[in-house]
């Protein structure tokens, strides 16, 4: 048998094998917080930063520090699930008005989309926002919200608007990976 033919056959078999390793979450790494009971995927090349206050987790891109991901956990005192808070549109508007762009921030935010999905028996709301900061800087945020054990879990991932088309698909994978146990 010709040695070149064997090498070519091995190269073809190797390409089929490696092709099977490619998944939609390539470039994403797993993160799990066993204490607070959530998990997610985050972009490779992002670093975790120390946090204070109500923020439980913060990552940002080392190359583009304006791209970041955060998880905030809050108390739910009078409700037990997302449906008690309202429709996705109602909750999305409240998140916009109280967290994304409260009146004292001088930020402008548009709720672009709001949707709901049930995953493993748990309700999740998904939001997309276009945001303008007081200095005119524009960014794009994707947000996931869910409730568990009288706690409200919120994941927010953000990018400058100028990079949005390049990161949109990956950011959607990140926000859809968010799970609370």
N, C-alpha and C positions, 0 to 999 in steps of 0.2 A: 504494500500500500504506500502511496506517495505521502511523504511526511508533510508537505504543504497542505494536502487535502485534509489530513487529520487536524492540523492546526486550524484550518478554516471551519471544520465541523465543530471543534471545541469552542471557537469564537461565537458561532451561531447559537450553540446550546447555552453558552454563558450569557449571551444577550437576552435569550428567552427567560432564563432564570432571573437575571437582574431586572428585567422588565416587569416581572411579577412582583418585585419588591416595591415598586412605585405605588404610592397611595395618594389620595387627595390631601392628606395631611403632611405631605413631605415639607420639611422646613419648619415643622411645629414640634414642640417638645411638651411632654406631659408635666403637669403640676398638680399635686394633691395636698389638701389641707385636711388631715385626718381629725384634728381637734374641732374644726368648725364644719366639717362634713361636706366639702365641695371639691370639685376637680375641674380642670380645664386644660386646654392646649394653649401654648403661647409661642410666639415666633422665635426661632433660633436666632441668636445674636442679641437678644434682649436680656437685660440684667435686672435683678430684683433690687429694689431700693428700700431702705428703712422707712417705716411709716409711723405716724402718730395720729391720735384722734380716732375718728370713726372709720378711717380707711384700714382694711384688714390686709390688703396685698397691693403692691405697686411694682410694675415692671415698666421699663422704657427701652427704646432702641438706642444702642450705643452710638450709632451713626447719625440717626435722626431723632434727637431727644424729644422733639415735639410729638413723636408717636409714643403713646403710652397705653397701659392697661391697668385698671384698678378694680378691686372688689371691695364693696362697702356692705357691712351687715348692720341692719337696724332692727329695732324692736317693733313688733306689731302688738299693740295693746288691746284693741277692741275687735280685731278681725283675725280670722284663722287662715284664709286663703286669698289668692289673687282676685277671684270672682267677687269677694266681699269688698274689694277696693274699687271695682268698676270694670268697664270694658277696657280692652287694650288702648283704645283711643283716649279714654278718660285718664287712665293711669299714665299714658305717654305724655299727655298734656300736663299732668301734675308733676311728673319727673322733670319736664322741660321748665316749668314755672318755679319749682322749688329747688332743683339741684343743678340743672344744666345752665339755666339763665334766670336766676332770681332777679327781681327788680333792682336790688342794690348793686348787682354786678355790671350793669350797663351792657351786658351781652345780649345779642339777638339770636334767637334759635327758632328754627322751623322744624316741626315734626313732619318728616317726609313720609314715614310709613310706620304702622303699628299692626302687629299680628299676634296671634296666640297659637300655642301648640301644646299638646299633652305628650309628655315623654315619660314612659314607665310610671304612669298614673299621677304624675306631678305636672301642674300647669306652669308654663313659661310664657312670658310676654317678651316680644322682640321689638325694638324701636330703632329707627334710623333718624338722625338729626343733621341738619346743616346749621353751622354756628358761625357767627361773626363776632369777634372780640372788639372791645372799644377802639383799639388801634387799627381796625380794618382787617386784621388777620382772619382768614377763614379756615375752618376745620370741619371735619366730618366725624361723627360719633355713631357707633353701634352700641346698643345697650340690651342686656338680657336681665330680666327680673323674674324671681320666683320666691315663693314663701315656704317656710318649713319651721315647724315647732315655734310658732309665734315670732319668727324672725324673717325679715325681708332681706333677701340677697340680691345685690345689684352688681353686675359686671359692666364696665364701660371700657371700650377700646376706641382710641382717637388717632386721627391722622390729619396733617395739614391738607387742605383741599387740593393743593397742587400735586400731591402724591396719591390722592384717593383712587384714581383709576388703576394704578399699579398695585395697590394693596387691598382693594375691595374684596376680591375673592378670598384671599387668605384671612382677612378680618372677619368675614362671614363665617368661615370655618371655625375661627376662634370663638366667636360669640355663640355659635350653635353647639360647641363642645362643652359649654358650661353646664355642669350637673351638680345638683345638691342631693345628698343622700339622706 
